[in-house]
């Protein structure tokens, strides 16, 4: 099984580099020249995860209470300012915070100019929305690792990225150990949306890349969108009767129990035979920290002593 530190294809590495600003890709020296004592402010949750994974406490980040419920890890220390909504940060507050740099995923283009008048903006893309999952060695996980390394280099802390990747490597190894007694079977990775529909993760998802590292097949082989998921009705999951089901989100247990009571879905083998695992929330496009969380929780949830 290939190690997590395996070589990223040249094409993928160049594509990751192309998404990063010139100032960031030039390395730590140029970033340090523009740095002040103001710290680095995260404009979105994936950027906050990346900074925290690098050991950098953000100068601010959006919707902290929701982050703590929906993202969870890495944990946000007390005292970090909440900068408002992810789609509409509080620009007046950001002015007062006066960070030395913003890090964002590039989705706030409408206020990019206003942000740049406060501090330089570094784009950190944790997810390759142009990938279809075919022909890309390492998939989304390789992209996420390359992106985190680029961010760390631009912030002058390249060794922090190597520590984060080593933690991921250890987590994957521990999950493989936990699963050594588990009966291998393909898995549907999804979240129940309502009484009939689920959000299911395909071959261009971060979860798929982690499953690959763990030697587990993704049971969903149908199409998926730019962020690696598709919305389908539960009956579309009848094609792999041997599969197990993993629901991301703690509230999924009750929803699945309700589905299992409906005649249309009661015959699905994974519901009928109880091959269902419920995991807490995970940010499915969250890069290296989210991959680490998924690998650890999946290993714990599927381990034989969990039934």
Secondary structure as UniProt FT lines:
FT   TURN            4..5
FT   HELIX           10..18
FT   HELIX           22..25
FT   HELIX           28..34
FT   TURN            37..38
FT   STRAND          40..42
FT   HELIX           45..53
FT   TURN            54..55
FT   STRAND          60..61
FT   HELIX           64..70
FT   TURN            78..79
FT   STRAND          81..82
FT   HELIX           91..97
FT   STRAND          101..104
FT   HELIX           109..111
FT   HELIX           112..118
FT   STRAND          120..123
FT   TURN            129..130
FT   TURN            137..138
FT   HELIX           139..154
FT   TURN            155..156
FT   HELIX           158..178
FT   HELIX           179..181
FT   STRAND          187..192
FT   STRAND          197..201
FT   TURN            203..204
FT   HELIX           206..214
FT   TURN            226..227
FT   STRAND          229..233
FT   HELIX           234..239
FT   TURN            241..242
FT   STRAND          244..248
FT   TURN            250..251
FT   HELIX           252..260
FT   HELIX           263..266
FT   HELIX           269..272
FT   TURN            273..274
FT   STRAND          276..279
FT   TURN            284..285
FT   HELIX           287..302
FT   HELIX           304..306
//
